[in-house]
């Protein structure tokens, strides 16, 4: 069974590639989780974040935006002391700010409606044959980054947004030859 070359033999990485990465995701809370994790990954490897994912879920009340939006100084101190997550003050503060920005978006259709709208509403299936062909950013990820920043989100640069688009199936970047590329069914608009 041929896969994309990036997941090592690590079972966690393989499961992520085989079951989650590139599958169209429309659930706002799941999108929030992945946006936070992609921001936490900045400067680190994705496997590092995958290994910390359960600790993030525990530390952030299951990625409940309403709970995270209420965090104050004591919560920041608690998170800075949690060895299970990335203990970076700017990333922790960004997580709280992003929860607040997420809640503001709920009044206008939600995170999924905004981001899938920017991405064109349906997954784009790319035809890359090697990792060297896969871009780090695109004009769509540039637009997504700009709009999220305009709405108060932090740690949402274009490269982070493109990785988020890959993770959430807005783009299917499984390489030609990877068995998952054609297994992933495109999500229908308006889900």
Beta strands, then each sheet from edge to edge (+ up, - down):
strand 1: 124-125
strand 2: 171-172
sheet 1: 1+ 2+
end
